[in-house]
């Protein structure tokens, strides 16, 4: 196995991690921004107000994104298993 192959596999794995995390992180970002604007407009400065809406939004996003995420992860795993014979064992 060449160093280029290792770097390519690591790059694809990092891309997959970012792709899997992006939907939840973006939803948490926008919900947090909306709540911050709401708190600034109403002058309600309760720190715990942000946690429950963010958690609920992230779980709902995960619920809707799970089939897509599983499809992408299965395709990635099949791709890794597909190149295992060409990597050469020891």
N, C-alpha and C positions, 0 to 999 in steps of 0.2 A: 504494500500500500504506500503510495507516494504522499508526500506532505500536501500536495495540491488536492488530493482526494480528501484528506482529513479536513483541510480548510473548507472545501466545498460542502462536505457533510455538516460541519459545524455551522457554516453560514446558513444552510437550508434549515437546520434545526432552530437557530436563532430567529430566522424569519417566521418559522411556524409558531414559535412562542409569542412573538409580537403580534402575529395575526390572530392567535387565540385570545390574547389578553385585550386587544384593542377595543372590541365592542363594549366590554364591561367598563374599561377605563374611561372611554369616551362618554358613556352614559353617566358614570359617577362624576365626571368633570362637569357636564352640563347641568346635572341635578344640583351639584354643589354651587355652581355659579348662579343658578336660578334662586336657590335658597339664600345665598348671600345677598343678592339684589333685594329679595323679599325682606330680609332682616334689616337691610339698610333703609328701605322705604318705610318700614313699620317701626323701626327702632327697637325691635325685639332682639335682644342680644343673648339668647339662650344657646349655649354651645351644643347641647344635646339635640337640638332641633334638626341638625343636619344628618345625624346618624341613621335614623329609621328610614327616611325617604331614600337615602343613598343605598342602604341595604336592600330595601324592597325593589328599587329600580334595577340594581345589579342582578338580583335573583330573577326578576322578570326577564331581563335581557338574556341571562344565561338560559332560561327556559326556552325562549324563542330561538336562540342561536345554537343550542345544543345539537340539533340535527346537522346543521352546516359544519359545526366544529368537529363532530364525529366523522363526517364524510371526509373532511380535510385530513384529520389525523390518521384515518384508515388508509387513505391514499399515500400519505407520507410514510407510514409504516410499511406498506406493501412495496414502496419504492426502495426503502432501505433494505428490506429482505431480498428484493430483486437484485441488488448490486452486491450482496454478500459473497456470492461465489467468485466475483471478479476481484474481490479485495485480497484474496490469497490468505491462507491461514498459516501464519508463522513461517 
